Amino acid sequence: MTENNLNELASQRILMEAQMIQQMTEQAEAEIKAIDERIDDMNNLAEGIEGIKKNYDKEIMFPISNGIFMKATPKSKELLVNVGSNVAVIKTPEGAVRIINGQIKRLSEMKKTAEIRLLENTAKMQELIQELYKGQKE
């Protein structure tokens, strides 16, 4: 094989690696976006519970589905919280908010892990670009 062919093969290998890293980067970015959305939802939920706690015995708009609400007056300060496997436990508003905050903490840790992967992928991509540039100079 000639040196030119070897350089071309090396360039193709680098480009294939770059495409794989690009896909992993896009996956990490999508994961971070989904986690951010989930954290926002959890924060809104915690705020909603705090609002119910402050406005107990007052009429509230209770969401049934996206864009559908029902007027209701809470008759109990207890909340049923799904803890998994179709098991619900009774919690106070404070207890429910503690559970939500724990979930937010776990999601934040997952986000940090995804951000680290994103940074690692960016560094790998920069290395490949330098390697490709170096191969073209030679």
SELUMKOL-227151 format. One line per 8 residues: their letters; for each residue x negated, y negated, z negated of N, C-alpha, C, O. Coordinates in pm, 1 decimal. Atoms other than C-alpha are relative to their C-alpha. Example, Ala and Ser with C-alpha at 12.3 -4.5 7.8 and 13.67 -1.06 7.14 Angstrom:
2
as	-89.0,119.0,0.0,-1230.0,450.0,-780.0,-90.0,-120.0,0.0,-193.6,-118.1,-66.5 ~ 82.0,119.0,6.0,-1367.0,106.0,-714.0,77.0,-109.0,-73.0,26.1,-219.8,-89.9
***
This chain:
138
mtennlne	-83.5,118.8,0.0,0.0,0.0,0.0,-87.1,-124.0,0.0,-193.0,-128.6,-62.6 ~ 75.1,124.6,-4.4,-115.9,-345.8,74.3,34.0,-83.5,-122.2,133.0,-59.8,-191.4 ~ -22.0,90.3,114.4,-144.2,-616.8,-186.1,130.9,-76.1,16.5,200.5,-103.6,-81.2 ~ -124.4,70.9,-28.7,143.6,-797.3,-17.3,121.4,85.3,-39.9,216.3,34.4,-99.5 ~ -108.5,-91.3,35.7,370.0,-490.6,-59.6,11.8,14.2,-151.7,122.1,19.3,-206.1 ~ -0.7,-11.5,145.7,267.7,-458.6,-424.3,61.9,-124.4,-64.1,139.7,-114.7,-159.0 ~ -57.8,124.7,50.9,351.6,-823.4,-486.2,151.8,-3.6,22.2,227.3,-50.0,-63.2 ~ -142.8,-1.8,-29.6,688.9,-775.6,-318.7,73.8,95.6,-93.9,182.5,63.5,-141.8
lasqrilm	-60.5,-95.2,93.6,764.9,-467.4,-532.8,7.1,-58.2,-141.3,106.9,-42.0,-211.5 ~ 2.3,62.3,132.3,663.6,-655.1,-846.4,108.0,-108.8,-8.3,176.9,-121.2,-109.6 ~ -102.2,105.0,-3.2,887.4,-945.3,-746.6,140.3,59.5,-7.9,226.4,5.7,-77.5 ~ -130.4,-66.5,4.8,1181.4,-709.9,-689.3,28.9,53.2,-140.7,141.2,42.5,-189.9 ~ -17.3,-50.2,136.1,1124.8,-548.9,-1030.8,36.2,-114.4,-93.5,125.6,-101.6,-177.2 ~ -26.2,116.8,85.2,1117.5,-891.1,-1194.7,141.4,-51.8,22.7,211.3,-85.7,-72.8 ~ -134.3,48.8,-30.2,1435.4,-997.9,-1017.0,107.6,93.2,-56.6,210.6,46.6,-105.4 ~ -95.7,-95.2,57.2,1615.3,-678.8,-1124.5,7.1,-17.0,-151.9,115.8,-15.6,-209.5
eaqmiqqm	2.3,23.5,144.8,1505.3,-735.1,-1485.3,72.6,-130.3,-33.3,147.0,-137.4,-131.1 ~ -64.4,129.9,23.3,1620.3,-1096.8,-1460.8,151.9,12.0,11.0,224.9,-50.3,-66.1 ~ -144.6,-19.5,-14.2,1964.3,-985.6,-1340.1,57.2,70.8,-122.5,165.1,35.5,-170.1 ~ -46.0,-70.6,120.3,1995.2,-743.8,-1634.1,4.0,-94.9,-119.6,99.6,-94.1,-197.1 ~ 5.0,95.7,110.4,1891.6,-1014.8,-1878.3,111.0,-103.0,14.9,171.6,-143.9,-84.2 ~ -108.9,95.5,-24.2,2138.4,-1255.2,-1717.0,133.3,58.8,-44.2,214.3,-10.3,-106.0 ~ -124.0,-65.6,42.2,2419.3,-1003.2,-1772.0,8.3,8.1,-152.6,113.9,-17.5,-210.3 ~ 1.7,-6.7,146.5,2316.4,-953.3,-2135.8,22.7,-137.9,-61.0,88.0,-150.8,-164.5
teqaeaei	-18.3,137.5,46.3,2303.5,-1330.8,-2178.8,146.4,-40.1,10.2,202.0,-99.4,-82.2 ~ -141.7,32.0,-18.4,2653.5,-1370.3,-2037.8,86.4,73.6,-102.5,183.5,17.8,-153.6 ~ -74.2,-75.9,101.3,2778.6,-1095.2,-2271.8,-14.0,-65.1,-136.9,84.2,-77.6,-210.1 ~ 23.3,64.9,129.2,2620.3,-1266.5,-2572.9,76.6,-131.8,-8.1,134.4,-163.7,-112.0 ~ -73.7,126.3,-2.0,2771.2,-1601.1,-2469.9,150.0,24.1,-16.9,217.0,-49.0,-89.9 ~ -142.4,-32.6,12.7,3116.3,-1441.7,-2432.1,32.4,44.7,-142.6,136.8,9.5,-197.6 ~ -19.4,-45.5,137.3,3078.1,-1274.2,-2770.5,1.9,-118.2,-96.8,86.0,-124.1,-186.5 ~ 5.7,118.9,85.6,2982.2,-1604.3,-2934.6,128.3,-81.4,14.1,182.9,-129.2,-85.3
kaiderid	-123.5,75.5,-23.5,3281.6,-1776.9,-2774.6,118.1,68.3,-69.6,199.1,1.7,-134.2 ~ -109.9,-73.8,62.7,3519.4,-1502.4,-2893.7,-7.6,-9.9,-152.7,94.9,-23.8,-219.4 ~ 17.0,12.1,145.4,3374.8,-1517.4,-3246.1,39.7,-139.6,-46.1,107.8,-154.8,-147.5 ~ -38.0,138.2,34.9,3409.9,-1897.7,-3252.3,152.0,-15.8,-2.3,207.0,-78.8,-92.7 ~ -145.6,8.6,-5.2,3774.7,-1864.8,-3149.9,62.7,71.9,-119.0,158.8,22.9,-178.3 ~ -51.7,-76.6,114.4,3834.8,-1601.0,-3417.6,-22.5,-77.5,-130.9,65.2,-80.3,-217.3 ~ 27.9,80.3,119.0,3667.7,-1820.9,-3681.7,97.5,-117.3,-8.5,148.7,-147.7,-116.2 ~ -97.1,110.3,-1.6,3888.0,-2114.4,-3575.5,138.4,49.0,-43.7,206.1,-16.7,-122.8
dmnnlaeg	-128.8,-56.8,38.3,4196.4,-1892.5,-3605.2,5.1,27.7,-150.4,104.5,-2.0,-216.5 ~ 4.9,-33.5,142.9,4088.8,-1774.5,-3951.1,2.4,-127.3,-85.2,68.6,-131.1,-188.9 ~ -2.4,127.7,73.2,4022.3,-2132.8,-4066.4,140.8,-60.4,1.4,187.8,-111.9,-100.0 ~ -137.6,51.3,-9.3,4367.4,-2237.7,-3940.2,93.7,79.5,-90.9,182.7,23.0,-154.5 ~ -80.7,-84.3,86.6,4521.0,-1943.6,-4123.0,-19.9,-38.2,-146.7,76.9,-50.9,-221.7 ~ 28.9,40.0,138.1,4347.3,-2039.9,-4447.8,63.9,-135.0,-31.1,120.1,-153.3,-139.1 ~ -63.5,131.1,18.9,4466.8,-2400.5,-4404.4,150.8,13.7,-12.7,213.5,-54.9,-93.5 ~ -143.4,-22.4,6.6,4819.6,-2275.1,-4343.1,42.1,56.5,-134.8,144.4,16.4,-190.3
iegikkny	-29.9,-57.3,131.8,4813.8,-2069.5,-4661.5,-12.1,-107.3,-107.6,70.6,-114.6,-198.5 ~ 15.6,110.2,96.3,4683.4,-2369.7,-4854.9,120.2,-94.0,8.0,168.1,-143.0,-94.3 ~ -117.0,86.3,-17.8,4969.0,-2575.0,-4707.3,124.5,59.3,-63.5,203.8,-12.7,-124.2 ~ -114.2,-67.0,62.1,5225.4,-2318.3,-4819.4,-11.0,-10.1,-151.9,87.1,-35.2,-221.8 ~ 22.6,4.6,145.3,5070.2,-2312.8,-5165.1,36.0,-137.7,-56.0,93.6,-147.9,-164.3 ~ -27.0,136.7,45.8,5099.4,-2691.9,-5193.5,147.2,-37.2,15.5,198.2,-121.4,-58.4 ~ -138.5,36.1,-29.6,5452.5,-2703.3,-5053.5,97.1,111.2,-37.7,200.8,127.9,26.5 ~ -87.3,-107.4,44.0,5603.8,-2409.5,-5237.9,136.6,-58.8,-36.3,145.2,-167.2,-94.0
dkeimfpi	-139.5,40.2,23.9,5983.6,-2437.4,-5264.6,47.6,-108.9,96.0,157.4,-162.0,79.4 ~ -43.2,96.0,-102.1,5994.4,-2675.4,-4968.0,16.3,74.9,131.4,-48.0,177.2,155.0 ~ -22.4,-63.0,-129.8,6119.4,-2590.1,-4622.6,-124.4,-17.4,87.0,-181.1,-126.3,95.6 ~ 116.5,3.2,-88.9,5837.2,-2501.5,-4382.6,38.9,58.0,135.1,140.8,125.6,148.6 ~ -16.9,-60.6,-132.3,5810.5,-2410.3,-4016.5,-88.5,124.2,1.9,-211.0,114.6,-4.0 ~ 70.7,-127.5,5.0,5713.8,-2044.1,-4011.4,-18.0,51.6,142.4,81.0,71.4,212.8 ~ 20.3,-47.7,-138.0,5550.8,-1922.4,-3686.4,40.0,147.3,13.0,-3.7,231.8,-65.0 ~ -39.9,-137.4,-29.0,5713.0,-1609.3,-3546.1,-86.0,55.2,112.8,-128.1,170.8,108.8
sngifmka	82.7,-36.8,-114.0,5518.8,-1599.0,-3220.3,-57.0,-128.8,57.0,-27.7,-237.6,7.3 ~ 60.4,117.2,-61.0,5321.6,-1833.2,-3000.3,108.2,-95.6,48.9,180.1,-65.7,144.3 ~ -96.8,101.6,-39.9,5537.7,-2146.4,-2978.1,140.4,21.0,-52.5,229.7,-56.4,-18.1 ~ -132.6,-26.6,55.6,5834.3,-1996.4,-3168.7,-9.8,-8.6,-151.8,-91.0,59.9,-214.0 ~ 3.6,22.9,143.5,5904.4,-2112.8,-3522.5,139.0,17.9,-60.6,240.4,11.5,8.9 ~ -124.6,-10.4,74.2,6169.7,-2062.2,-3787.6,-15.5,-82.8,-126.4,-120.2,-79.4,-191.1 ~ 2.1,72.8,125.8,6255.9,-2291.9,-4074.6,22.0,100.8,-112.3,109.7,186.8,-103.7 ~ -13.1,-93.3,111.9,6210.5,-2109.2,-4404.1,-44.8,-67.4,-128.5,-123.4,-162.1,-126.4
tpkskell	42.1,46.0,131.5,6173.9,-2173.1,-4774.6,-56.8,120.7,-74.1,15.5,217.4,-97.8 ~ 58.2,-114.8,70.8,5930.8,-1941.4,-4956.5,73.2,26.0,-131.5,103.8,-67.2,-206.0 ~ -66.5,-36.3,124.5,6098.2,-1751.6,-5240.3,-97.7,65.8,-96.3,-65.0,91.1,-212.3 ~ 100.8,-65.3,81.9,5780.3,-1593.1,-5369.2,-135.9,-55.9,37.8,-158.8,-95.3,152.1 ~ 137.0,45.1,-28.6,5418.4,-1696.9,-5399.2,-88.5,116.4,43.0,-206.7,97.2,71.6 ~ 76.8,-117.5,-39.7,5309.0,-1343.2,-5311.8,-2.0,13.5,150.8,96.2,-14.6,219.4 ~ 16.4,-22.8,-143.3,5175.9,-1263.1,-4968.2,-33.6,147.3,21.5,-105.0,207.3,-58.8 ~ 38.6,-135.7,-38.1,5154.7,-922.5,-4801.4,-114.1,-11.9,99.7,-100.7,-75.7,204.1
vnvgsnva	120.2,11.1,-82.4,4808.4,-883.5,-4652.8,-36.3,137.9,52.5,-54.3,231.7,-25.1 ~ 41.2,-125.1,-62.2,4720.3,-608.2,-4406.5,-149.8,18.3,-23.7,-230.6,-66.0,15.3 ~ 141.6,-26.9,28.8,4393.1,-452.5,-4522.9,-55.8,110.8,88.4,-166.9,158.5,65.5 ~ 45.9,-101.9,-94.0,4367.4,-198.7,-4240.3,78.4,129.0,-14.0,139.4,155.3,-117.7 ~ -68.9,-129.4,-4.2,4512.3,139.1,-4145.5,147.7,-12.6,-38.6,203.0,74.0,-106.4 ~ -141.3,27.1,29.7,4863.0,-8.3,-4170.2,30.8,-0.8,-149.4,139.4,38.9,-191.7 ~ -18.2,12.0,144.7,4815.4,-66.7,-4543.3,4.2,-148.6,-33.7,-86.0,-224.4,2.0 ~ -15.3,139.1,42.8,4941.7,-394.7,-4689.6,-3.1,-5.0,-152.2,53.2,80.9,-220.1
viktpega	6.8,20.0,144.9,4865.6,-521.0,-5037.8,55.5,-138.7,-31.7,51.1,-229.5,51.4 ~ -52.9,129.1,44.1,5025.6,-803.1,-5234.3,-116.0,-83.2,-53.4,-195.0,-37.1,-135.7 ~ 105.0,93.6,43.0,4796.3,-1103.1,-5282.0,61.5,-135.7,-30.6,165.1,-172.5,24.8 ~ -34.9,139.8,21.4,4828.5,-1450.9,-5421.4,-55.8,-78.8,117.9,-140.0,-27.8,191.8 ~ 60.6,81.4,-106.2,4757.4,-1733.3,-5179.1,-152.3,-12.0,-17.1,-226.7,-7.1,80.8 ~ 144.5,11.0,24.9,4415.4,-1772.1,-5345.8,-72.6,128.2,40.5,-180.4,123.6,99.9 ~ 60.3,-128.2,-36.7,4343.1,-1400.7,-5301.5,-5.6,19.6,149.8,-103.7,71.4,203.2 ~ -2.6,-10.6,-146.4,4446.8,-1412.6,-4937.1,-107.4,-88.7,62.2,-175.2,-48.3,156.8
vriingqi	102.6,91.4,-52.7,4221.8,-1713.3,-4875.7,-139.7,57.3,-25.0,-228.4,42.2,59.0 ~ 130.4,-63.5,26.0,3931.3,-1526.7,-5041.8,-28.8,108.8,103.4,-141.6,120.8,151.4 ~ 17.4,-104.2,-102.6,3985.7,-1235.2,-4801.9,-35.5,-64.0,133.8,-126.5,-18.9,203.3 ~ 25.1,69.8,-127.4,3997.9,-1474.4,-4505.8,-141.2,-57.6,1.0,-211.8,-46.6,101.2 ~ 134.9,56.8,6.3,3680.1,-1650.2,-4621.5,-106.8,109.0,12.6,-212.2,86.0,71.8 ~ 92.8,-112.6,-16.5,3507.3,-1310.8,-4647.5,-9.7,41.9,145.3,-118.3,73.0,194.2 ~ 0.6,-33.8,-142.7,3611.0,-1234.2,-4289.8,-74.4,-105.2,80.3,-147.9,-72.6,173.5 ~ 71.2,108.3,-69.3,3484.5,-1574.5,-4176.4,-150.3,16.3,-20.4,-228.3,-4.3,72.6
krlsemkk	142.6,-20.2,28.6,3151.1,-1501.3,-4346.1,-56.9,112.7,86.8,-165.2,98.9,143.8 ~ 47.1,-112.4,-83.5,3120.4,-1164.6,-4165.8,-6.3,-40.9,147.2,-100.3,-5.3,218.3 ~ 1.2,47.0,-138.7,3213.3,-1327.0,-3835.1,-117.9,-93.8,25.4,-180.1,-88.5,131.4 ~ 113.9,92.1,-13.8,2951.3,-1598.1,-3892.8,-131.2,77.5,10.3,-220.7,38.9,85.4 ~ 120.5,-83.4,-8.9,2688.6,-1328.1,-3948.8,-9.2,66.8,136.6,-117.4,76.7,194.4 ~ -2.1,-59.0,-134.3,2795.3,-1156.5,-3626.7,-40.8,-103.9,104.3,-111.9,-72.9,199.8 ~ 33.6,107.8,-93.6,2766.4,-1490.2,-3448.3,-150.2,-27.5,-1.8,-211.6,-46.1,103.3 ~ 144.2,22.4,10.4,2412.9,-1542.6,-3580.5,-77.6,108.3,73.7,-176.0,79.6,141.8
taeirlle	65.3,-111.4,-69.6,2314.8,-1197.8,-3451.1,9.1,-18.4,151.1,-88.8,2.5,222.7 ~ -17.7,23.6,-144.0,2459.5,-1278.9,-3107.8,-84.4,-117.4,47.0,-138.1,-114.6,157.7 ~ 82.7,116.2,-36.8,2280.2,-1615.6,-3106.9,-147.6,39.2,6.8,-220.8,-10.2,92.6 ~ 138.8,-47.3,-4.6,1950.1,-1441.5,-3184.6,-24.5,77.4,129.8,-126.7,59.0,195.8 ~ 12.6,-73.7,-127.3,2009.4,-1202.7,-2891.5,-6.6,-96.7,117.1,-83.0,-76.0,211.4 ~ -1.0,99.6,-106.8,2083.6,-1504.2,-2673.6,-136.2,-68.3,11.4,-188.1,-86.3,121.6 ~ 132.5,62.5,-0.9,1757.7,-1672.5,-2774.4,-107.1,95.7,52.1,-195.5,56.1,128.1 ~ 95.9,-100.0,-47.6,1563.9,-1350.0,-2716.6,11.6,18.3,150.4,-89.2,29.6,220.2
ntakmqel	-20.4,-13.5,-144.7,1719.0,-1315.3,-2371.7,-54.6,-120.5,74.9,-112.7,-106.0,182.4 ~ 52.2,121.3,-62.7,1630.5,-1675.1,-2290.1,-152.6,5.2,6.6,-212.6,-30.7,108.0 ~ 146.6,-11.2,2.1,1269.4,-1613.8,-2394.6,-48.2,103.4,102.4,-146.5,80.1,172.8 ~ 36.6,-102.7,-98.2,1253.9,-1293.4,-2185.8,12.8,-54.1,142.0,-71.2,-27.7,228.0 ~ -21.6,56.2,-133.1,1394.7,-1479.6,-1888.0,-111.6,-97.3,35.9,-158.5,-98.7,149.7 ~ 109.7,93.5,-25.5,1130.9,-1751.4,-1922.2,-129.8,75.6,30.7,-206.5,35.1,118.0 ~ 118.9,-81.7,-26.6,858.3,-1484.7,-1936.9,3.6,56.6,141.8,-97.6,56.9,212.0 ~ -12.5,-56.0,-134.7,991.9,-1324.1,-1618.9,-21.3,-106.3,106.6,-83.4,-80.3,209.6
iqelykgq	18.6,109.5,-96.3,1003.2,-1658.6,-1440.9,-148.2,-33.9,12.8,-198.7,-55.4,123.0 ~ 144.4,27.7,-3.4,641.5,-1724.8,-1539.0,-74.8,111.2,72.1,-167.5,85.1,148.8 ~ 65.0,-112.9,-66.0,542.8,-1375.7,-1426.0,23.0,-5.6,150.5,-68.4,21.0,228.5 ~ -32.8,10.4,-142.5,718.6,-1425.7,-1092.7,-79.0,-113.4,64.2,-132.2,-98.6,174.2 ~ 73.8,114.8,-50.1,558.7,-1767.5,-1048.1,-148.9,33.4,11.8,-214.1,-2.5,109.8 ~ 141.8,-38.9,-0.1,216.1,-1626.8,-1136.4,-29.5,95.1,116.4,-133.2,83.8,181.8 ~ 18.2,-95.8,-110.1,260.7,-1341.8,-884.5,3.5,-67.1,135.8,-64.9,-23.1,228.2 ~ -8.3,70.6,-127.7,351.3,-1585.7,-607.1,-123.1,-86.0,24.6,-160.6,-110.7,139.3
ke	121.4,83.1,-15.2,43.5,-1800.7,-676.4,-118.3,83.3,47.9,-206.6,34.9,118.9 ~ 116.8,-86.8,-31.3,-190.6,-1504.3,-638.0,0.9,47.7,141.6,-89.4,120.5,182.7
***
